[in-house]
């Protein structure tokens, strides 16, 4: 077990990065918060991100010895009792494990990611204007599960390193290649330049998912629930619909993405 640092005073200045995390978004200010053992495992396995500090509930230490042994040397592991941890975080921390992390190196561009994914024949997922943290996290989880080569997001979309998005993604945000840059139109251009078929989900889609072929890797474009993708983006794309009961007009965007990605995965694995 690596050496730990006891935190007896919740106002300890070393706890600033963990303070009131429900109400603070550290994204864009030099770091992010990872919650729970599953997400910490992903962080410790990431090539793009690294932990800078940990805060752990004391009674969880014994069961975390293997995981904590992987924490890089020099990264402080702070330990607190239940009451102190809850006061620092600003709400009851049932998971009992927090990590502050930072990105290392230079993030790849959308063009670089689409080129790399296309070379492997893997689909990519493109989120346009999706501001819901749960949906962004779930999209990452689905993309990772079904072998997508990358996730691209336009700048209005929720930042994937937002605490809740990381948690819902079960940490796949920290392992999945992704970029958040530009507009939907610019991301469309990157996908087309890399040779992707660009497809969009629509209740009025031109073909059903069952009719969708496997000619070349596909870039799946997802829009925000309600307004969806703009007419400008849809122009020239293949539109695909998921067959369902007529009285239900749509699915949650992350659920719909999972259904389509499952079909693309079957094609990719053939």
Secondary structure, 3 states (H helix, E strand, C coil): CCCCEECCCCCCHHHHHHCCCCCCCCCCCCCEEEEHHHHHHHHHHCCCEEEEEEEEEHHHCHHHHHHHCCCCCCCEEEEECHHHHHHHHCCCCCCCEEEEEEECCCCCCHHHHHHHHHHCCCCEEEEECCCCHHHHHHHHHHHHHCCCCEEEECCCCCCCCCHHHHHHCCCHHHCCCEEECCCHHHHHHHHHHCCCEEEEECCCCCEEHHHCCCCCCEEEEEEECCCECCHHHHCCCEEEECCCCCCCCCCCHHHHHHHHHHHHHHHHHC
